[in-house]
Structure formats: C-alpha cells, structure tokens
C-alpha cells in the first residue's frame, strides 16, 4: 500500500511538470474564487484510480437548474500555461477545484463550486445499498494490475468492485456507449451517496459543511429525481 501511495504521488508530480507548471500556478491563483455558499452550480466528481495509480476524475457532471448533466473527462479544454487539453487530466494537478474552474472558464464563465467523492466513500455507499443496477452495452474485460474482471452485457446489479472495473473499462466503449454508462453511473452512485448521508468531512468540496449537507439532500436529490 505504501509503495502504491508513493508511486501515485510521484506520478502526480511528474504530470504537474509534464502538463505545465504554469497551469498549476494558474489554478492556484484562481483557487477559492467560487462562493462557498453557492450551490446553484456544482461540479460533481467521482474519483477512482487510473491504470498508472494516480487518482483521477473518472465521472464528472454539472448539477445546475435542477438537472444533472454528464461532462466527459475527454472534453477538450484550455488551461493557461499548460499543455493539458483534456478536462480529466486537470484533476491530477488541480483537484476538484481545478476541474470546476477550468470547466467554468471554458464554458459559461460562471463560477461553479465542486463536490468530489473519494473512491472510499462511493464504494461504501454502493456496498451499503447492496449494489447498483446499471445497463452495460457490451461485455467488458478489465485488468486492474492484479486480476481480470469480466462484466457481462445487459442490465445487472454491480458490486463496488465491479463498478470500479466498469469505470476503468468504459473508456474502451464507443463514445455514445461510454457516455450512456457514465450518465447512469453518475446518477446511481449519486443516489447511493445521498441515501448514505456521508459526513461532509468525508467529501472534498469548497462549500461550507452546512452548505454541502444541504446541497446533497436538497439540490442533488432533486436533480437525481428529474427526468433525463
């Protein structure tokens, strides 16, 4: 475990250098620009490890206007002073606040808050709910560095381990299939987290603790209930 953590830290440092120190400086300069009481526009992120061990934003969605909208990690963005042009890469050196900032600056320009759900939290939420029902468009066989996991196609109840495998393998689906799987996972994992009611300290956010708790049970819950 210690070696894995060390390797992840080394990879993150290397990516900061490769993607651009200027981009890191830019994100640090604008950090905290969102209002900590602003819950009208929130970028919701679900974290998971990539193949290289670094923690990445595998699922990203914008929760605004009573709706939850999937945002692909492959979205092309501009980060001043950086060679990075992929939204998902921003998480490695900018965290959830960096993803929210770049997404806001490259879209409407309206600041957005962020809520990032660590893998340990969403896994616990999935296990507590007895799994999540997800429709997989085609069979996925995923290697996690230790073992192969095969996920059959079709609607099925997934365990936390299987969700992790799908998150790792969904990039190999077609863009349309990957988008559909991401959207369903965002809603199912979001619902599991709302039901579990995790402590605000277990999540990462620039919202105040009270604001975060209220957002989870009010605006996120409403967005999850809204039609797609």
Rosetta silent file (secondary structure, phi, psi, omega in degrees, C-alpha in Angstrom):
SEQUENCE: XXXXXXXXXXXXXXXXXXXXXXXXXXXXXXXXXXXXXXXXXXXXXXXXXXXXXXXXXXXXXXXXXXXXXXXXXXXXXXXXXXXXXXXXXXXXXXXXXXXXXXXXXXXXXXXXXXXXXXXXXXXXXXXXXXXXXXXXXXXXXXXXXXXXXXXXXXXXXXXXXXXXXXXXXXXXXXXXXXXXXXXXXXXXXXXXXXXXXXXXXXXXXXXXXXXXXXXXXXXXXXXXXXXX
SCORE:     score description
SCORE:     0.000 S_00000001
   1 L     0.000  -43.902  179.955    0.000    0.000    0.000 S_00000001
   2 H   -60.331  -41.315  179.380    2.835    2.408    0.925 S_00000001
   3 H   -64.644  -38.485 -179.768    4.562    1.831   -2.412 S_00000001
   4 H   -64.391  -42.699  179.863    1.294    2.440   -4.294 S_00000001
   5 H   -64.622  -43.990  179.518    0.714    5.737   -2.480 S_00000001
   6 H   -61.968  -44.244  179.323    4.307    6.814   -3.113 S_00000001
   7 H   -62.264  -41.311  178.496    4.063    5.874   -6.783 S_00000001
   8 H   -61.688  -39.653  179.640    0.786    7.802   -7.132 S_00000001
   9 H   -66.586  -41.930  179.065    2.408   10.879   -5.582 S_00000001
  10 H   -62.312  -44.005 -179.736    5.421   10.622   -7.900 S_00000001
  11 H   -61.994  -42.277  179.614    3.141   10.262  -10.936 S_00000001
  12 H   -61.636  -41.993  179.247    1.112   13.291   -9.865 S_00000001
  13 H   -64.194  -44.041  179.315    4.276   15.382   -9.517 S_00000001
  14 H   -61.139  -41.432 -179.209    5.537   14.239  -12.913 S_00000001
  15 H   -66.343  -35.407  176.969    2.195   15.094  -14.516 S_00000001
  16 H   -59.704  -41.867 -179.449    2.276   18.581  -12.992 S_00000001
  17 H   -69.699  -46.710 -176.922    5.635   19.116  -14.674 S_00000001
  18 H   -65.805  -46.040 -177.026    4.655   17.495  -17.973 S_00000001
  19 H   -74.049  -23.844  175.047    1.264   19.162  -18.269 S_00000001
  20 L   130.437  115.770  176.308    2.667   22.518  -17.266 S_00000001
  21 H   -63.010  -32.944  178.866    3.771   24.233  -14.100 S_00000001
  22 H   -60.383  -38.609  178.019    2.117   27.363  -15.481 S_00000001
  23 H   -64.794  -39.211  178.011   -1.238   25.594  -15.460 S_00000001
  24 H   -63.313  -44.960  179.098   -0.728   24.613  -11.826 S_00000001
  25 H   -61.608  -40.529  178.923    0.149   28.203  -10.936 S_00000001
  26 H   -60.553  -46.239 -178.397   -2.956   29.416  -12.822 S_00000001
  27 H   -66.358  -36.966  177.420   -5.230   27.061  -10.895 S_00000001
  28 H   -66.267  -34.751 -177.730   -3.665   28.062   -7.590 S_00000001
  29 H   -68.401  -33.338 -176.889   -4.152   31.722   -8.491 S_00000001
  30 H   -99.985   -0.012 -178.963   -7.887   31.335   -9.104 S_00000001
  31 L   -58.934  137.869  177.702   -8.493   28.797   -6.314 S_00000001
  32 L    84.435    8.013 -177.712  -11.271   29.827   -3.969 S_00000001
  33 L   -72.216  -24.880  179.373  -12.898   32.152   -6.470 S_00000001
  34 L   -75.280  148.330  177.823  -16.262   30.394   -6.129 S_00000001
  35 L   -71.785  122.653 -178.688  -18.631   31.492   -3.375 S_00000001
  36 L   -64.487   -8.486  177.046  -18.538   28.826   -0.601 S_00000001
  37 L  -104.062    0.432 -175.128  -22.300   29.347   -0.202 S_00000001
  38 L   -83.114  111.644 -179.332  -23.040   28.997   -3.927 S_00000001
  39 L  -119.003   10.649 -179.483  -24.956   25.774   -4.551 S_00000001
  40 L   -77.503  -29.652  177.838  -26.760   26.683   -7.791 S_00000001
  41 E  -131.712  110.401 -177.136  -23.926   25.378   -9.980 S_00000001
  42 E  -131.413  129.294  175.248  -21.903   22.475   -8.615 S_00000001
  43 E   -88.745  118.094 -179.857  -19.482   20.186  -10.426 S_00000001
  44 E   -99.338  127.432 -175.740  -19.879   16.675   -9.005 S_00000001
  45 E  -124.946  137.353  172.074  -16.848   14.398   -9.365 S_00000001
  46 E  -113.337  123.001 -176.151  -16.373   10.713   -8.581 S_00000001
  47 E   -90.632  149.600  171.561  -12.741    9.761   -8.077 S_00000001
  48 E  -161.483  158.951 -178.667  -11.046    6.481   -8.950 S_00000001
  49 E   -78.155  141.028  174.706   -7.502    5.313   -9.715 S_00000001
  50 L   -83.411  179.370 -179.170   -6.258    5.240  -13.310 S_00000001
  51 L   -61.388  -29.486 -178.929   -4.086    2.435  -14.690 S_00000001
  52 L   -85.528    1.292  178.040   -0.936    4.280  -13.554 S_00000001
  53 L    94.002  -14.314  179.825   -2.229    4.508   -9.973 S_00000001
  54 L   -73.012  143.218  177.702   -2.914    8.248   -9.992 S_00000001
  55 E   -78.742  128.726 -176.833   -6.324    9.352   -8.688 S_00000001
  56 E  -128.830  167.168  175.213   -8.408   10.869  -11.478 S_00000001
  57 E   -89.378   94.104 -176.722  -11.861   12.326  -12.054 S_00000001
  58 E   -76.716  -37.428  178.692  -13.498    9.373  -13.787 S_00000001
  59 E  -121.344  130.870  179.535  -17.037   10.772  -13.618 S_00000001
  60 E  -134.335  131.777  176.052  -17.830   14.481  -13.931 S_00000001
  61 E  -144.616  149.838  176.598  -21.256   16.081  -14.026 S_00000001
  62 E   -99.737  123.371  177.823  -22.670   19.592  -13.710 S_00000001
  63 E  -105.303  105.750 -176.944  -25.570   19.892  -11.284 S_00000001
  64 E  -155.701  152.249  178.192  -27.455   23.080  -12.127 S_00000001
  65 L    54.460   34.370  176.724  -31.000   24.265  -12.825 S_00000001
  66 L    73.153   15.641 -178.818  -32.389   21.162  -11.144 S_00000001
  67 E  -132.806  158.968  179.129  -30.655   18.815  -13.574 S_00000001
  68 E  -117.254  116.283 -174.920  -27.581   16.594  -13.637 S_00000001
  69 E  -117.263  123.044  179.271  -25.592   16.778  -16.890 S_00000001
  70 E   -65.100  139.862  174.760  -22.734   14.409  -17.723 S_00000001
  71 E  -125.767  121.103 -177.910  -19.435   16.002  -18.750 S_00000001
  72 L   -67.245  135.784  173.920  -16.900   13.756  -20.478 S_00000001
  73 L   -61.788  -19.273  179.934  -13.429   13.638  -18.893 S_00000001
  74 L   -85.857    3.448  179.362  -12.185   13.763  -22.507 S_00000001
  75 L   -55.855  131.334  179.849  -13.701   17.225  -23.014 S_00000001
  76 E   -77.255  126.132 -178.521  -11.170   19.482  -24.738 S_00000001
  77 L  -134.234  167.663  176.335  -10.287   22.491  -22.566 S_00000001
  78 L  -116.117  125.110  176.637   -7.731   25.276  -22.393 S_00000001
  79 L  -117.807  108.547 -178.433   -5.611   25.703  -19.270 S_00000001
  80 L   -51.773  131.442  178.176   -3.447   28.843  -19.449 S_00000001
  81 L    78.916   10.701 -177.361    0.235   27.987  -19.105 S_00000001
  82 L  -130.701  152.739  175.170   -0.353   24.269  -19.524 S_00000001
  83 L   -87.626   -3.553 -179.338   -0.039   21.694  -22.292 S_00000001
  84 L   -71.110  134.274  175.186   -3.098   19.929  -20.919 S_00000001
  85 L  -132.480   17.421 -179.980   -6.152   19.996  -23.164 S_00000001
  86 E  -122.022  126.877 -175.502   -8.225   17.239  -21.521 S_00000001
  87 H   -57.290  -42.820 -177.727  -10.566   18.055  -18.634 S_00000001
  88 H   -60.607  -30.158 -179.140   -9.919   14.794  -16.807 S_00000001
  89 H   -69.800  -23.579 -176.859   -6.171   15.500  -16.650 S_00000001
  90 H   -62.573  -31.157 -175.814   -6.770   18.708  -14.709 S_00000001
  91 H   -60.508  -35.138 -176.271   -7.756   16.735  -11.593 S_00000001
  92 H   -59.978  -41.402 -177.925   -4.230   15.359  -11.149 S_00000001
  93 H  -112.783   -3.442  179.770   -2.677   18.763  -10.568 S_00000001
  94 H  -123.758   -8.384 -178.987   -5.695   20.942   -9.801 S_00000001
  95 H    63.696 -168.166 -179.619   -8.039   18.694   -7.830 S_00000001
  96 H   -62.393  -36.753  179.647  -11.795   19.197   -7.857 S_00000001
  97 H   -65.464  -35.770  178.299  -11.472   22.971   -7.638 S_00000001
  98 H   -66.377  -42.449  178.882   -9.260   22.939  -10.731 S_00000001
  99 H   -62.341  -46.025 -179.960  -11.745   20.870  -12.711 S_00000001
 100 H   -62.704  -41.189 -177.825  -14.620   23.179  -11.718 S_00000001
 101 H   -66.474  -47.784 -179.077  -12.595   26.273  -12.524 S_00000001
 102 H   -65.456  -41.031  178.787  -11.418   25.113  -15.947 S_00000001
 103 H   -61.936  -42.882  179.407  -14.880   23.812  -16.839 S_00000001
 104 H   -65.234  -46.507 -176.747  -16.441   27.136  -15.848 S_00000001
 105 H   -66.850  -28.294 -178.671  -13.844   29.234  -17.658 S_00000001
 106 H   -91.856   -5.920 -179.768  -14.147   27.167  -20.834 S_00000001
 107 L  -114.699 -106.362 -174.935  -17.954   27.168  -20.845 S_00000001
 108 L   -80.847  -20.058 -175.067  -20.182   29.912  -19.483 S_00000001
 109 L    83.610   -5.640  178.424  -17.565   31.643  -17.405 S_00000001
 110 L   -80.663  122.494 -178.251  -19.953   31.455  -14.443 S_00000001
 111 L   -56.259  143.790  177.179  -18.069   30.179  -11.355 S_00000001
 112 L  -128.824  144.931  173.058  -19.107   26.771  -10.070 S_00000001
 113 E   -81.294  175.971  177.985  -18.481   25.082   -6.751 S_00000001
 114 E  -139.428  152.071  171.337  -17.320   21.480   -6.616 S_00000001
 115 E  -134.621  120.624 -179.166  -18.008   18.304   -4.671 S_00000001
 116 E  -113.704  128.092 -176.945  -15.566   15.433   -5.116 S_00000001
 117 E  -104.040  109.932  179.092  -16.462   11.945   -3.859 S_00000001
 118 L   -61.903  156.422 -178.762  -13.402    9.798   -2.996 S_00000001
 119 H   -58.483  -38.524 -178.570  -13.456    6.167   -4.063 S_00000001
 120 H   -60.393  -34.412 -178.252  -13.652    5.013   -0.433 S_00000001
 121 H   -75.045  -49.479 -177.917  -16.901    6.960    0.037 S_00000001
 122 H   -69.299  -30.242  175.586  -18.740    5.871   -3.106 S_00000001
 123 H   -63.610  -44.233  179.136  -17.608    2.268   -2.601 S_00000001
 124 H   -62.804  -37.429  179.474  -19.040    2.308    0.929 S_00000001
 125 H   -66.446  -41.253  178.663  -22.275    3.817   -0.430 S_00000001
 126 H   -64.865  -44.971 -179.669  -22.583    1.090   -3.081 S_00000001
 127 H   -63.834  -39.000 -179.347  -21.917   -1.666   -0.545 S_00000001
 128 H   -66.627  -30.121 -179.372  -24.423   -0.161    1.910 S_00000001
 129 L   -90.185    0.352  178.883  -27.127   -0.126   -0.773 S_00000001
 130 L    78.843   19.029 -179.848  -26.445   -3.715   -1.806 S_00000001
 131 L   107.403  170.201  177.681  -25.099   -2.738   -5.226 S_00000001
 132 E  -128.526  140.868 -179.167  -26.279   -0.524   -8.075 S_00000001
 133 E   -87.965  121.345 -177.646  -28.259   -1.529  -11.152 S_00000001
 134 E  -137.572  143.600  177.307  -26.522   -0.499  -14.379 S_00000001
 135 E   -96.780  119.488 -179.359  -27.015   -1.450  -18.027 S_00000001
 136 E  -101.865  121.780 -173.268  -23.739   -2.426  -19.723 S_00000001
 137 L   -67.526  -31.195  177.415  -23.911   -2.199  -23.561 S_00000001
 138 L  -154.543  160.454 -175.730  -21.315   -4.890  -24.252 S_00000001
 139 L   -59.067  137.998  177.803  -19.062   -7.273  -22.367 S_00000001
 140 E  -121.100  131.702  172.722  -16.067   -5.658  -20.669 S_00000001
 141 E  -119.282  116.328 -170.081  -12.914   -7.484  -19.581 S_00000001
 142 E  -122.415  135.235  176.973  -10.775   -5.255  -17.397 S_00000001
 143 E  -105.160  127.729 -177.427   -7.318   -5.784  -15.880 S_00000001
 144 L  -104.186   14.780 -178.524   -6.587   -3.896  -12.664 S_00000001
 145 L    97.419  -15.128  179.954   -2.910   -4.806  -12.464 S_00000001
 146 L  -125.752  -41.417 -176.726   -3.627   -7.946  -10.457 S_00000001
 147 L  -147.423  161.919  176.159   -6.582   -9.742  -11.979 S_00000001
 148 E   -93.810  136.043  175.651   -9.007   -9.776  -14.879 S_00000001
 149 E  -122.135  127.333  179.036  -12.643   -8.888  -14.209 S_00000001
 150 E  -107.371  125.617  177.146  -15.312   -9.653  -16.795 S_00000001
 151 E  -110.184  119.187 -178.913  -18.565   -7.690  -16.779 S_00000001
 152 L   -72.722  158.555  177.249  -21.296   -9.200  -18.926 S_00000001
 153 L   -76.065  159.411  177.657  -23.510   -7.068  -21.132 S_00000001
 154 E   106.167  171.369  178.895  -27.056   -6.186  -20.115 S_00000001
 155 E   -74.164  132.123 -176.295  -28.833   -4.703  -17.081 S_00000001
 156 E  -160.816  162.481  177.069  -27.387   -6.061  -13.847 S_00000001
 157 E   -90.370  122.511 -177.583  -26.620   -5.325  -10.216 S_00000001
 158 E  -104.536  139.470  172.615  -22.982   -4.326   -9.792 S_00000001
 159 L   -80.713  173.793  178.387  -20.876   -4.584   -6.648 S_00000001
 160 H   -61.283  -40.598  178.531  -18.394   -1.857   -5.715 S_00000001
 161 H   -62.598  -39.854 -179.545  -15.556   -3.913   -7.235 S_00000001
 162 H   -70.571  -35.355  175.857  -17.493   -4.305  -10.476 S_00000001
 163 H   -61.877  -43.541  178.825  -18.284   -0.580  -10.606 S_00000001
 164 H   -59.706  -38.951  178.746  -14.549    0.112  -10.268 S_00000001
 165 H   -66.884  -40.993  179.037  -13.907   -2.265  -13.170 S_00000001
 166 H   -65.128  -40.958  178.530  -16.542   -0.568  -15.332 S_00000001
 167 H   -60.861  -36.837  179.131  -15.061    2.854  -14.553 S_00000001
 168 H   -74.537  -34.094 -173.738  -11.680    1.583  -15.707 S_00000001
 169 H   -96.154  -12.457 -174.958  -13.048   -0.147  -18.802 S_00000001
 170 H   -65.172  -19.935  179.149  -15.752    2.242  -20.055 S_00000001
 171 H   -66.439  -18.986 -179.114  -13.156    4.248  -21.991 S_00000001
 172 H   -88.889   -1.870  175.073  -12.881    1.315  -24.389 S_00000001
 173 L   -81.620  170.016  175.267  -16.564    1.568  -25.342 S_00000001
 174 L   -66.429  158.174 -179.700  -17.770    3.719  -28.217 S_00000001
 175 H   -53.241  -42.712 -179.129  -18.243    7.419  -27.315 S_00000001
 176 H   -66.923  -42.420  179.225  -22.036    7.035  -27.257 S_00000001
 177 H   -66.051  -43.422 -179.977  -21.895    3.870  -25.138 S_00000001
 178 H   -61.456  -42.159  179.165  -19.339    5.385  -22.763 S_00000001
 179 H   -61.538  -43.384 -178.998  -21.490    8.498  -22.317 S_00000001
 180 H   -64.620  -41.455  179.431  -24.570    6.396  -21.512 S_00000001
 181 H   -66.886  -43.324  178.288  -22.668    4.311  -18.957 S_00000001
 182 H   -59.349  -46.979 -177.481  -21.146    7.398  -17.321 S_00000001
 183 H   -60.913  -42.151 -179.271  -24.520    9.106  -17.056 S_00000001
 184 H   -68.567  -41.530  179.536  -26.136    6.073  -15.461 S_00000001
 185 H   -65.299  -39.554  178.475  -23.261    5.549  -13.027 S_00000001
 186 H   -59.166  -43.094 -178.498  -23.284    9.214  -12.014 S_00000001
 187 H   -71.311  -41.966 -177.968  -26.955    9.006  -11.149 S_00000001
 188 H   -71.296  -42.028  177.545  -26.749    5.641   -9.379 S_00000001
 189 H   -68.467  -38.565  177.624  -23.626    6.499   -7.387 S_00000001
 190 H   -60.785  -43.699  179.535  -25.065    9.927   -6.585 S_00000001
 191 H   -64.702  -39.863  179.573  -28.265    8.345   -5.290 S_00000001
 192 H   -64.479  -38.570  178.841  -26.308    5.842   -3.176 S_00000001
 193 H   -67.768  -41.338  178.736  -24.278    8.671   -1.634 S_00000001
 194 H   -60.607  -43.317 -179.498  -27.419   10.706   -0.877 S_00000001
 195 H   -65.849  -39.735 -178.151  -29.001    7.727    0.881 S_00000001
 196 H   -70.068  -26.696 -178.032  -25.845    7.013    2.888 S_00000001
 197 L    52.139   63.291 -179.323  -25.600   10.674    4.017 S_00000001
 198 L   -66.267  154.162  175.923  -21.804   10.715    4.422 S_00000001
 199 L   -63.178  138.194  178.333  -20.204   13.204    6.783 S_00000001
 200 H   -53.584  -26.899  179.905  -19.198   16.379    4.919 S_00000001
 201 H   -72.348  -15.151  178.306  -15.656   15.737    6.138 S_00000001
 202 H   -84.627  -10.047  179.393  -15.606   12.547    4.096 S_00000001
 203 L  -110.008  165.144  176.296  -16.117   14.527    0.896 S_00000001
 204 E  -112.044  128.535 -177.214  -13.978   17.199   -0.756 S_00000001
 205 E  -163.097  156.524  172.451  -15.678   20.497   -1.517 S_00000001
 206 L   -97.299    5.242  173.943  -15.302   24.258   -1.443 S_00000001
 207 L   -79.766  157.134  174.332  -18.811   24.538    0.023 S_00000001
 208 L   -68.713  156.621  178.809  -19.256   25.119    3.738 S_00000001
 209 H   -53.196  -44.014  179.106  -20.079   21.929    5.727 S_00000001
 210 H   -66.883  -40.446  179.044  -23.681   23.093    6.215 S_00000001
 211 H   -64.357  -38.940  179.333  -23.955   24.114    2.574 S_00000001
 212 H   -66.328  -46.351  179.587  -22.622   20.760    1.424 S_00000001
 213 H   -60.724  -42.139  179.552  -25.004   18.766    3.620 S_00000001
 214 H   -66.595  -41.509 -179.634  -27.940   20.857    2.401 S_00000001
 215 H   -62.700  -42.232 -179.493  -26.882   20.522   -1.248 S_00000001
 216 H   -60.094  -47.687 -173.535  -26.647   16.736   -1.016 S_00000001
 217 H   -84.875  -14.916 -177.999  -30.097   16.283    0.476 S_00000001
 218 H  -110.285  -74.220 -171.221  -31.833   19.045   -1.471 S_00000001
 219 H   -73.040  -39.943  178.531  -30.422   20.027   -4.846 S_00000001
 220 H   -67.918  -43.944  179.821  -28.563   16.825   -5.717 S_00000001
 221 H   -60.083  -40.270  178.906  -31.516   14.681   -4.640 S_00000001
 222 H   -66.512  -40.838 -179.975  -33.879   16.820   -6.755 S_00000001
 223 H   -65.791  -35.101  178.844  -31.581   16.636   -9.780 S_00000001
 224 H   -68.455  -30.834  179.657  -31.407   12.847   -9.455 S_00000001
 225 H   -81.657  -17.139 -177.878  -35.199   12.652   -9.458 S_00000001
 226 L   -70.927  146.233  178.057  -35.526   14.913  -12.516 S_00000001
 227 L   -63.606  152.719 -178.889  -36.109   13.206  -15.895 S_00000001
 228 L   -72.577    0.000    0.000  -33.070   12.862  -18.135 S_00000001
